[in-house]
Amino acid sequence: MFGFEIRWYVGAVFAVRMNGDKQLKMISIVCRNKESYGRVPSQPEYINSVAKCPPNTTQVLPI
């Protein structure tokens, strides 16, 4: 109708302790739903030192 699509986005920031260090590293991720309609996507996960987008989404940031 207006010539643009509205999409769902979901993001997360993970505070991860570095190898035995007391400092924390911030890891962020933003994911976009592949469809322009539907449900809000589930939250991203941090598994095996990698931030991953949920199914049916595409990683937007960081590139």
PDB file of N, H, CA, C and O in Angstrom:
ATOM      1  N   MET A   1       0.813  -1.181   0.000  1.00  0.00           N
ATOM      2  CA  MET A   1       0.000   0.000   0.000  1.00  0.00           C
ATOM      3  C   MET A   1       0.867   1.260   0.000  1.00  0.00           C
ATOM      4  O   MET A   1       0.607   2.183  -0.772  1.00  0.00           O
ATOM      5  N   PHE A   2       1.899   1.313   0.858  1.00  0.00           N
ATOM      6  H   PHE A   2       2.111   0.564   1.485  1.00  0.00           H
ATOM      7  CA  PHE A   2       2.746   2.497   0.938  1.00  0.00           C
ATOM      8  C   PHE A   2       4.074   2.309   0.213  1.00  0.00           C
ATOM      9  O   PHE A   2       4.867   3.248   0.139  1.00  0.00           O
ATOM     10  N   GLY A   3       4.334   1.111  -0.327  1.00  0.00           N
ATOM     11  H   GLY A   3       3.689   0.349  -0.267  1.00  0.00           H
ATOM     12  CA  GLY A   3       5.565   0.877  -1.064  1.00  0.00           C
ATOM     13  C   GLY A   3       6.738   0.428  -0.209  1.00  0.00           C
ATOM     14  O   GLY A   3       7.874   0.432  -0.682  1.00  0.00           O
ATOM     15  N   PHE A   4       6.491   0.040   1.045  1.00  0.00           N
ATOM     16  H   PHE A   4       5.568   0.038   1.429  1.00  0.00           H
ATOM     17  CA  PHE A   4       7.564  -0.486   1.883  1.00  0.00           C
ATOM     18  C   PHE A   4       7.011  -1.604   2.756  1.00  0.00           C
ATOM     19  O   PHE A   4       5.806  -1.707   2.985  1.00  0.00           O
ATOM     20  N   GLU A   5       7.925  -2.434   3.232  1.00  0.00           N
ATOM     21  H   GLU A   5       8.904  -2.350   3.045  1.00  0.00           H
ATOM     22  CA  GLU A   5       7.539  -3.551   4.074  1.00  0.00           C
ATOM     23  C   GLU A   5       8.007  -3.311   5.505  1.00  0.00           C
ATOM     24  O   GLU A   5       9.061  -2.720   5.736  1.00  0.00           O
ATOM     25  N   ILE A   6       7.218  -3.771   6.447  1.00  0.00           N
ATOM     26  H   ILE A   6       6.361  -4.252   6.259  1.00  0.00           H
ATOM     27  CA  ILE A   6       7.618  -3.713   7.843  1.00  0.00           C
ATOM     28  C   ILE A   6       8.077  -5.106   8.239  1.00  0.00           C
ATOM     29  O   ILE A   6       7.349  -6.080   8.045  1.00  0.00           O
ATOM     30  N   ARG A   7       9.268  -5.206   8.788  1.00  0.00           N
ATOM     31  H   ARG A   7       9.859  -4.415   8.946  1.00  0.00           H
ATOM     32  CA  ARG A   7       9.810  -6.504   9.188  1.00  0.00           C
ATOM     33  C   ARG A   7      10.100  -6.506  10.676  1.00  0.00           C
ATOM     34  O   ARG A   7      10.349  -5.462  11.278  1.00  0.00           O
ATOM     35  N   TRP A   8      10.064  -7.696  11.260  1.00  0.00           N
ATOM     36  H   TRP A   8       9.861  -8.545  10.771  1.00  0.00           H
ATOM     37  CA  TRP A   8      10.419  -7.868  12.664  1.00  0.00           C
ATOM     38  C   TRP A   8      11.922  -7.965  12.807  1.00  0.00           C
ATOM     39  O   TRP A   8      12.587  -8.623  12.007  1.00  0.00           O
ATOM     40  N   TYR A   9      12.453  -7.318  13.817  1.00  0.00           N
ATOM     41  H   TYR A   9      11.913  -6.784  14.467  1.00  0.00           H
ATOM     42  CA  TYR A   9      13.872  -7.408  14.160  1.00  0.00           C
ATOM     43  C   TYR A   9      13.989  -7.875  15.604  1.00  0.00           C
ATOM     44  O   TYR A   9      13.131  -7.580  16.435  1.00  0.00           O
ATOM     45  N   VAL A  10      15.050  -8.599  15.889  1.00  0.00           N
ATOM     46  H   VAL A  10      15.748  -8.838  15.214  1.00  0.00           H
ATOM     47  CA  VAL A  10      15.334  -9.031  17.246  1.00  0.00           C
ATOM     48  C   VAL A  10      16.844  -8.933  17.444  1.00  0.00           C
ATOM     49  O   VAL A  10      17.616  -9.183  16.518  1.00  0.00           O
ATOM     50  N   GLY A  11      17.254  -8.571  18.641  1.00  0.00           N
ATOM     51  H   GLY A  11      16.627  -8.368  19.393  1.00  0.00           H
ATOM     52  CA  GLY A  11      18.689  -8.432  18.904  1.00  0.00           C
ATOM     53  C   GLY A  11      19.025  -8.822  20.326  1.00  0.00           C
ATOM     54  O   GLY A  11      18.148  -8.993  21.174  1.00  0.00           O
ATOM     55  N   ALA A  12      20.319  -8.957  20.566  1.00  0.00           N
ATOM     56  H   ALA A  12      21.031  -8.818  19.878  1.00  0.00           H
ATOM     57  CA  ALA A  12      20.782  -9.311  21.907  1.00  0.00           C
ATOM     58  C   ALA A  12      22.214  -8.827  22.088  1.00  0.00           C
ATOM     59  O   ALA A  12      22.961  -8.657  21.124  1.00  0.00           O
ATOM     60  N   VAL A  13      22.575  -8.611  23.344  1.00  0.00           N
ATOM     61  H   VAL A  13      21.969  -8.749  24.127  1.00  0.00           H
ATOM     62  CA  VAL A  13      23.945  -8.287  23.724  1.00  0.00           C
ATOM     63  C   VAL A  13      24.346  -9.274  24.809  1.00  0.00           C
ATOM     64  O   VAL A  13      23.649  -9.429  25.812  1.00  0.00           O
ATOM     65  N   PHE A  14      25.470  -9.935  24.598  1.00  0.00           N
ATOM     66  H   PHE A  14      26.036  -9.809  23.783  1.00  0.00           H
ATOM     67  CA  PHE A  14      25.971 -10.930  25.542  1.00  0.00           C
ATOM     68  C   PHE A  14      27.241 -10.403  26.192  1.00  0.00           C
ATOM     69  O   PHE A  14      28.134  -9.914  25.500  1.00  0.00           O
ATOM     70  N   ALA A  15      27.330 -10.498  27.514  1.00  0.00           N
ATOM     71  H   ALA A  15      26.605 -10.896  28.076  1.00  0.00           H
ATOM     72  CA  ALA A  15      28.541 -10.141  28.248  1.00  0.00           C
ATOM     73  C   ALA A  15      29.285 -11.437  28.532  1.00  0.00           C
ATOM     74  O   ALA A  15      28.808 -12.281  29.291  1.00  0.00           O
ATOM     75  N   VAL A  16      30.460 -11.592  27.918  1.00  0.00           N
ATOM     76  H   VAL A  16      30.847 -10.907  27.301  1.00  0.00           H
ATOM     77  CA  VAL A  16      31.205 -12.851  27.982  1.00  0.00           C
ATOM     78  C   VAL A  16      32.547 -12.617  28.658  1.00  0.00           C
ATOM     79  O   VAL A  16      33.277 -11.688  28.312  1.00  0.00           O
ATOM     80  N   ARG A  17      32.863 -13.468  29.619  1.00  0.00           N
ATOM     81  H   ARG A  17      32.270 -14.223  29.899  1.00  0.00           H
ATOM     82  CA  ARG A  17      34.149 -13.370  30.308  1.00  0.00           C
ATOM     83  C   ARG A  17      35.232 -13.939  29.398  1.00  0.00           C
ATOM     84  O   ARG A  17      35.077 -15.024  28.837  1.00  0.00           O
ATOM     85  N   MET A  18      36.313 -13.207  29.257  1.00  0.00           N
ATOM     86  H   MET A  18      36.439 -12.326  29.712  1.00  0.00           H
ATOM     87  CA  MET A  18      37.440 -13.649  28.435  1.00  0.00           C
ATOM     88  C   MET A  18      38.205 -14.749  29.171  1.00  0.00           C
ATOM     89  O   MET A  18      38.072 -14.872  30.389  1.00  0.00           O
ATOM     90  N   ASN A  19      38.982 -15.531  28.479  1.00  0.00           N
ATOM     91  H   ASN A  19      39.090 -15.431  27.490  1.00  0.00           H
ATOM     92  CA  ASN A  19      39.715 -16.681  29.024  1.00  0.00           C
ATOM     93  C   ASN A  19      40.410 -16.370  30.344  1.00  0.00           C
ATOM     94  O   ASN A  19      41.507 -15.811  30.348  1.00  0.00           O
ATOM     95  N   GLY A  20      39.784 -16.725  31.462  1.00  0.00           N
ATOM     96  H   GLY A  20      38.893 -17.178  31.458  1.00  0.00           H
ATOM     97  CA  GLY A  20      40.370 -16.555  32.777  1.00  0.00           C
ATOM     98  C   GLY A  20      40.599 -15.115  33.193  1.00  0.00           C
ATOM     99  O   GLY A  20      41.122 -14.864  34.279  1.00  0.00           O
ATOM    100  N   ASP A  21      40.224 -14.178  32.363  1.00  0.00           N
ATOM    101  H   ASP A  21      39.799 -14.382  31.481  1.00  0.00           H
ATOM    102  CA  ASP A  21      40.426 -12.759  32.643  1.00  0.00           C
ATOM    103  C   ASP A  21      39.215 -12.225  33.412  1.00  0.00           C
ATOM    104  O   ASP A  21      38.128 -12.796  33.324  1.00  0.00           O
ATOM    105  N   LYS A  22      39.391 -11.154  34.151  1.00  0.00           N
ATOM    106  H   LYS A  22      40.275 -10.691  34.223  1.00  0.00           H
ATOM    107  CA  LYS A  22      38.281 -10.554  34.882  1.00  0.00           C
ATOM    108  C   LYS A  22      37.491  -9.584  34.012  1.00  0.00           C
ATOM    109  O   LYS A  22      36.442  -9.094  34.430  1.00  0.00           O
ATOM    110  N   GLN A  23      37.980  -9.304  32.816  1.00  0.00           N
ATOM    111  H   GLN A  23      38.832  -9.702  32.476  1.00  0.00           H
ATOM    112  CA  GLN A  23      37.300  -8.378  31.932  1.00  0.00           C
ATOM    113  C   GLN A  23      36.198  -9.092  31.149  1.00  0.00           C
ATOM    114  O   GLN A  23      36.288 -10.283  30.852  1.00  0.00           O
ATOM    115  N   LEU A  24      35.158  -8.324  30.825  1.00  0.00           N
ATOM    116  H   LEU A  24      35.085  -7.356  31.066  1.00  0.00           H
ATOM    117  CA  LEU A  24      34.064  -8.853  30.028  1.00  0.00           C
ATOM    118  C   LEU A  24      34.116  -8.272  28.627  1.00  0.00           C
ATOM    119  O   LEU A  24      34.479  -7.110  28.441  1.00  0.00           O
ATOM    120  N   LYS A  25      33.758  -9.070  27.658  1.00  0.00           N
ATOM    121  H   LYS A  25      33.464 -10.014  27.809  1.00  0.00           H
ATOM    122  CA  LYS A  25      33.664  -8.625  26.268  1.00  0.00           C
ATOM    123  C   LYS A  25      32.191  -8.598  25.900  1.00  0.00           C
ATOM    124  O   LYS A  25      31.460  -9.543  26.196  1.00  0.00           O
ATOM    125  N   MET A  26      31.751  -7.530  25.259  1.00  0.00           N
ATOM    126  H   MET A  26      32.345  -6.762  25.018  1.00  0.00           H
ATOM    127  CA  MET A  26      30.359  -7.409  24.842  1.00  0.00           C
ATOM    128  C   MET A  26      30.230  -7.885  23.394  1.00  0.00           C
ATOM    129  O   MET A  26      30.944  -7.409  22.512  1.00  0.00           O
ATOM    130  N   ILE A  27      29.322  -8.820  23.160  1.00  0.00           N
ATOM    131  H   ILE A  27      28.742  -9.206  23.877  1.00  0.00           H
ATOM    132  CA  ILE A  27      29.069  -9.343  21.820  1.00  0.00           C
ATOM    133  C   ILE A  27      27.610  -9.056  21.496  1.00  0.00           C
ATOM    134  O   ILE A  27      26.715  -9.446  22.245  1.00  0.00           O
ATOM    135  N   SER A  28      27.372  -8.374  20.380  1.00  0.00           N
ATOM    136  H   SER A  28      28.100  -8.057  19.771  1.00  0.00           H
ATOM    137  CA  SER A  28      26.002  -8.010  20.016  1.00  0.00           C
ATOM    138  C   SER A  28      25.626  -8.645  18.678  1.00  0.00           C
ATOM    139  O   SER A  28      26.488  -8.979  17.865  1.00  0.00           O
ATOM    140  N   ILE A  29      24.326  -8.802  18.474  1.00  0.00           N
ATOM    141  H   ILE A  29      23.626  -8.530  19.134  1.00  0.00           H
ATOM    142  CA  ILE A  29      23.823  -9.356  17.224  1.00  0.00           C
ATOM    143  C   ILE A  29      22.420  -8.812  16.989  1.00  0.00           C
ATOM    144  O   ILE A  29      21.648  -8.645  17.933  1.00  0.00           O
ATOM    145  N   VAL A  30      22.087  -8.533  15.720  1.00  0.00           N
ATOM    146  H   VAL A  30      22.714  -8.668  14.953  1.00  0.00           H
ATOM    147  CA  VAL A  30      20.745  -8.104  15.325  1.00  0.00           C
ATOM    148  C   VAL A  30      20.318  -8.992  14.167  1.00  0.00           C
ATOM    149  O   VAL A  30      21.076  -9.206  13.221  1.00  0.00           O
ATOM    150  N   CYS A  31      19.094  -9.506  14.252  1.00  0.00           N
ATOM    151  H   CYS A  31      18.478  -9.332  15.020  1.00  0.00           H
ATOM    152  CA  CYS A  31      18.579 -10.418  13.243  1.00  0.00           C
ATOM    153  C   CYS A  31      17.260  -9.882  12.687  1.00  0.00           C
ATOM    154  O   CYS A  31      16.479  -9.256  13.404  1.00  0.00           O
ATOM    155  N   ARG A  32      17.024 -10.137  11.393  1.00  0.00           N
ATOM    156  H   ARG A  32      17.658 -10.644  10.810  1.00  0.00           H
ATOM    157  CA  ARG A  32      15.800  -9.678  10.732  1.00  0.00           C
ATOM    158  C   ARG A  32      14.992 -10.887  10.283  1.00  0.00           C
ATOM    159  O   ARG A  32      15.546 -11.845   9.744  1.00  0.00           O
ATOM    160  N   ASN A  33      13.690 -10.843  10.505  1.00  0.00           N
ATOM    161  H   ASN A  33      13.240 -10.065  10.944  1.00  0.00           H
ATOM    162  CA  ASN A  33      12.801 -11.897  10.069  1.00  0.00           C
ATOM    163  C   ASN A  33      12.814 -11.970   8.545  1.00  0.00           C
ATOM    164  O   ASN A  33      12.797 -10.931   7.886  1.00  0.00           O
ATOM    165  N   LYS A  34      12.843 -13.175   7.970  1.00  0.00           N
ATOM    166  H   LYS A  34      12.857 -14.019   8.506  1.00  0.00           H
ATOM    167  CA  LYS A  34      12.890 -13.338   6.518  1.00  0.00           C
ATOM    168  C   LYS A  34      11.567 -12.966   5.851  1.00  0.00           C
ATOM    169  O   LYS A  34      11.544 -12.644   4.663  1.00  0.00           O
ATOM    170  N   GLU A  35      10.474 -13.008   6.598  1.00  0.00           N
ATOM    171  H   GLU A  35      10.493 -13.270   7.563  1.00  0.00           H
ATOM    172  CA  GLU A  35       9.165 -12.681   6.051  1.00  0.00           C
ATOM    173  C   GLU A  35       8.700 -11.334   6.580  1.00  0.00           C
ATOM    174  O   GLU A  35       9.074 -10.937   7.683  1.00  0.00           O
ATOM    175  N   SER A  36       7.898 -10.639   5.811  1.00  0.00           N
ATOM    176  H   SER A  36       7.595 -10.962   4.914  1.00  0.00           H
ATOM    177  CA  SER A  36       7.444  -9.315   6.231  1.00  0.00           C
ATOM    178  C   SER A  36       6.215  -9.388   7.134  1.00  0.00           C
ATOM    179  O   SER A  36       5.665  -8.354   7.515  1.00  0.00           O
ATOM    180  N   TYR A  37       5.791 -10.571   7.469  1.00  0.00           N
ATOM    181  H   TYR A  37       6.238 -11.410   7.160  1.00  0.00           H
ATOM    182  CA  TYR A  37       4.641 -10.752   8.350  1.00  0.00           C
ATOM    183  C   TYR A  37       4.942 -11.917   9.291  1.00  0.00           C
ATOM    184  O   TYR A  37       5.982 -12.565   9.174  1.00  0.00           O
ATOM    185  N   GLY A  38       4.061 -12.169  10.188  1.00  0.00           N
ATOM    186  H   GLY A  38       3.215 -11.643  10.283  1.00  0.00           H
ATOM    187  CA  GLY A  38       4.234 -13.323  11.060  1.00  0.00           C
ATOM    188  C   GLY A  38       4.557 -12.929  12.484  1.00  0.00           C
ATOM    189  O   GLY A  38       4.330 -11.799  12.916  1.00  0.00           O
ATOM    190  N   ARG A  39       5.093 -13.899  13.192  1.00  0.00           N
ATOM    191  H   ARG A  39       5.278 -14.817  12.841  1.00  0.00           H
ATOM    192  CA  ARG A  39       5.356 -13.750  14.611  1.00  0.00           C
ATOM    193  C   ARG A  39       6.698 -13.080  14.871  1.00  0.00           C
ATOM    194  O   ARG A  39       7.586 -13.067  14.019  1.00  0.00           O
ATOM    195  N   VAL A  40       6.819 -12.528  16.070  1.00  0.00           N
ATOM    196  H   VAL A  40       6.097 -12.539  16.763  1.00  0.00           H
ATOM    197  CA  VAL A  40       8.094 -11.962  16.512  1.00  0.00           C
ATOM    198  C   VAL A  40       9.075 -13.120  16.650  1.00  0.00           C
ATOM    199  O   VAL A  40       8.745 -14.123  17.283  1.00  0.00           O
ATOM    200  N   PRO A  41      10.289 -13.010  16.068  1.00  0.00           N
ATOM    201  CA  PRO A  41      11.256 -14.110  16.171  1.00  0.00           C
ATOM    202  C   PRO A  41      11.707 -14.336  17.614  1.00  0.00           C
ATOM    203  O   PRO A  41      11.646 -13.434  18.448  1.00  0.00           O
ATOM    204  N   SER A  42      12.160 -15.554  17.886  1.00  0.00           N
ATOM    205  H   SER A  42      12.210 -16.287  17.208  1.00  0.00           H
ATOM    206  CA  SER A  42      12.694 -15.844  19.216  1.00  0.00           C
ATOM    207  C   SER A  42      14.048 -15.149  19.379  1.00  0.00           C
ATOM    208  O   SER A  42      14.583 -14.594  18.419  1.00  0.00           O
ATOM    209  N   GLN A  43      14.592 -15.178  20.575  1.00  0.00           N
ATOM    210  H   GLN A  43      14.157 -15.629  21.355  1.00  0.00           H
ATOM    211  CA  GLN A  43      15.823 -14.453  20.878  1.00  0.00           C
ATOM    212  C   GLN A  43      17.052 -15.153  20.294  1.00  0.00           C
ATOM    213  O   GLN A  43      17.072 -16.378  20.175  1.00  0.00           O
ATOM    214  N   PRO A  44      18.078 -14.373  19.928  1.00  0.00           N
ATOM    215  CA  PRO A  44      19.346 -14.976  19.510  1.00  0.00           C
ATOM    216  C   PRO A  44      19.981 -15.740  20.671  1.00  0.00           C
ATOM    217  O   PRO A  44      19.666 -15.495  21.835  1.00  0.00           O
ATOM    218  N   GLU A  45      20.875 -16.663  20.340  1.00  0.00           N
ATOM    219  H   GLU A  45      21.131 -16.862  19.394  1.00  0.00           H
ATOM    220  CA  GLU A  45      21.535 -17.473  21.350  1.00  0.00           C
ATOM    221  C   GLU A  45      23.044 -17.317  21.245  1.00  0.00           C
ATOM    222  O   GLU A  45      23.576 -16.964  20.193  1.00  0.00           O
ATOM    223  N   TYR A  46      23.718 -17.584  22.348  1.00  0.00           N
ATOM    224  H   TYR A  46      23.285 -17.871  23.203  1.00  0.00           H
ATOM    225  CA  TYR A  46      25.180 -17.586  22.388  1.00  0.00           C
ATOM    226  C   TYR A  46      25.601 -19.012  22.717  1.00  0.00           C
ATOM    227  O   TYR A  46      25.476 -19.457  23.859  1.00  0.00           O
ATOM    228  N   ILE A  47      26.104 -19.729  21.706  1.00  0.00           N
ATOM    229  H   ILE A  47      26.205 -19.368  20.779  1.00  0.00           H
ATOM    230  CA  ILE A  47      26.461 -21.134  21.850  1.00  0.00           C
ATOM    231  C   ILE A  47      27.880 -21.347  21.333  1.00  0.00           C
ATOM    232  O   ILE A  47      28.215 -20.931  20.224  1.00  0.00           O
ATOM    233  N   ASN A  48      28.705 -21.994  22.138  1.00  0.00           N
ATOM    234  H   ASN A  48      28.433 -22.332  23.039  1.00  0.00           H
ATOM    235  CA  ASN A  48      30.090 -22.316  21.745  1.00  0.00           C
ATOM    236  C   ASN A  48      30.850 -21.082  21.246  1.00  0.00           C
ATOM    237  O   ASN A  48      31.511 -21.130  20.210  1.00  0.00           O
ATOM    238  N   SER A  49      30.750 -19.995  21.982  1.00  0.00           N
ATOM    239  H   SER A  49      30.212 -19.956  22.825  1.00  0.00           H
ATOM    240  CA  SER A  49      31.464 -18.743  21.692  1.00  0.00           C
ATOM    241  C   SER A  49      31.011 -18.069  20.403  1.00  0.00           C
ATOM    242  O   SER A  49      31.764 -17.292  19.817  1.00  0.00           O
ATOM    243  N   VAL A  50      29.795 -18.355  19.956  1.00  0.00           N
ATOM    244  H   VAL A  50      29.183 -18.986  20.432  1.00  0.00           H
ATOM    245  CA  VAL A  50      29.272 -17.744  18.732  1.00  0.00           C
ATOM    246  C   VAL A  50      27.834 -17.283  18.982  1.00  0.00           C
ATOM    247  O   VAL A  50      27.013 -18.040  19.500  1.00  0.00           O
ATOM    248  N   ALA A  51      27.539 -16.045  18.612  1.00  0.00           N
ATOM    249  H   ALA A  51      28.205 -15.429  18.192  1.00  0.00           H
ATOM    250  CA  ALA A  51      26.170 -15.538  18.676  1.00  0.00           C
ATOM    251  C   ALA A  51      25.451 -15.968  17.401  1.00  0.00           C
ATOM    252  O   ALA A  51      25.949 -15.753  16.296  1.00  0.00           O
ATOM    253  N   LYS A  52      24.266 -16.581  17.563  1.00  0.00           N
ATOM    254  H   LYS A  52      23.862 -16.756  18.460  1.00  0.00           H
ATOM    255  CA  LYS A  52      23.531 -17.107  16.413  1.00  0.00           C
ATOM    256  C   LYS A  52      22.111 -16.574  16.397  1.00  0.00           C
ATOM    257  O   LYS A  52      21.472 -16.427  17.438  1.00  0.00           O
ATOM    258  N   CYS A  53      21.627 -16.284  15.183  1.00  0.00           N
ATOM    259  H   CYS A  53      22.146 -16.403  14.337  1.00  0.00           H
ATOM    260  CA  CYS A  53      20.244 -15.846  15.003  1.00  0.00           C
ATOM    261  C   CYS A  53      19.314 -17.049  15.068  1.00  0.00           C
ATOM    262  O   CYS A  53      19.717 -18.168  14.749  1.00  0.00           O
ATOM    263  N   PRO A  54      18.072 -16.822  15.479  1.00  0.00           N
ATOM    264  CA  PRO A  54      17.098 -17.919  15.513  1.00  0.00           C
ATOM    265  C   PRO A  54      16.717 -18.351  14.095  1.00  0.00           C
ATOM    266  O   PRO A  54      17.008 -17.641  13.132  1.00  0.00           O
ATOM    267  N   PRO A  55      16.067 -19.514  13.964  1.00  0.00           N
ATOM    268  CA  PRO A  55      15.622 -19.976  12.644  1.00  0.00           C
ATOM    269  C   PRO A  55      14.699 -18.961  11.975  1.00  0.00           C
ATOM    270  O   PRO A  55      14.016 -18.194  12.653  1.00  0.00           O
ATOM    271  N   ASN A  56      14.683 -18.960  10.662  1.00  0.00           N
ATOM    272  H   ASN A  56      15.238 -19.584  10.111  1.00  0.00           H
ATOM    273  CA  ASN A  56      13.856 -18.068   9.831  1.00  0.00           C
ATOM    274  C   ASN A  56      14.212 -16.602   9.975  1.00  0.00           C
ATOM    275  O   ASN A  56      13.377 -15.733   9.724  1.00  0.00           O
ATOM    276  N   THR A  57      15.460 -16.313  10.380  1.00  0.00           N
ATOM    277  H   THR A  57      16.139 -17.019  10.584  1.00  0.00           H
ATOM    278  CA  THR A  57      15.942 -14.937  10.431  1.00  0.00           C
ATOM    279  C   THR A  57      17.291 -14.854   9.737  1.00  0.00           C
ATOM    280  O   THR A  57      17.951 -15.868   9.510  1.00  0.00           O
ATOM    281  N   THR A  58      17.692 -13.636   9.404  1.00  0.00           N
ATOM    282  H   THR A  58      17.156 -12.813   9.589  1.00  0.00           H
ATOM    283  CA  THR A  58      18.972 -13.373   8.775  1.00  0.00           C
ATOM    284  C   THR A  58      19.748 -12.388   9.645  1.00  0.00           C
ATOM    285  O   THR A  58      19.181 -11.418  10.148  1.00  0.00           O
ATOM    286  N   GLN A  59      21.032 -12.636   9.819  1.00  0.00           N
ATOM    287  H   GLN A  59      21.493 -13.424   9.410  1.00  0.00           H
ATOM    288  CA  GLN A  59      21.854 -11.729  10.615  1.00  0.00           C
ATOM    289  C   GLN A  59      22.058 -10.426   9.860  1.00  0.00           C
ATOM    290  O   GLN A  59      22.450 -10.427   8.693  1.00  0.00           O
ATOM    291  N   VAL A  60      21.787  -9.308  10.537  1.00  0.00           N
ATOM    292  H   VAL A  60      21.468  -9.306  11.485  1.00  0.00           H
ATOM    293  CA  VAL A  60      21.939  -7.978   9.945  1.00  0.00           C
ATOM    294  C   VAL A  60      23.197  -7.305  10.489  1.00  0.00           C
ATOM    295  O   VAL A  60      23.987  -6.759   9.719  1.00  0.00           O
ATOM    296  N   LEU A  61      23.388  -7.338  11.809  1.00  0.00           N
ATOM    297  H   LEU A  61      22.746  -7.782  12.434  1.00  0.00           H
ATOM    298  CA  LEU A  61      24.548  -6.728  12.445  1.00  0.00           C
ATOM    299  C   LEU A  61      25.125  -7.702  13.454  1.00  0.00           C
ATOM    300  O   LEU A  61      24.336  -8.484  13.985  1.00  0.00           O
ATOM    301  N   PRO A  62      26.365  -7.745  13.770  1.00  0.00           N
ATOM    302  CA  PRO A  62      27.447  -7.064  13.060  1.00  0.00           C
ATOM    303  C   PRO A  62      27.735  -7.759  11.749  1.00  0.00           C
ATOM    304  O   PRO A  62      27.494  -8.956  11.593  1.00  0.00           O
ATOM    305  N   ILE A  63      28.251  -6.998  10.819  1.00  0.00           N
ATOM    306  H   ILE A  63      28.448  -6.026  10.945  1.00  0.00           H
ATOM    307  CA  ILE A  63      28.563  -7.514   9.473  1.00  0.00           C
ATOM    308  C   ILE A  63      29.985  -8.020   9.446  1.00  0.00           C
ATOM    309  O   ILE A  63      30.452  -8.496   8.410  1.00  0.00           O
TER     310      ILE A  63
END
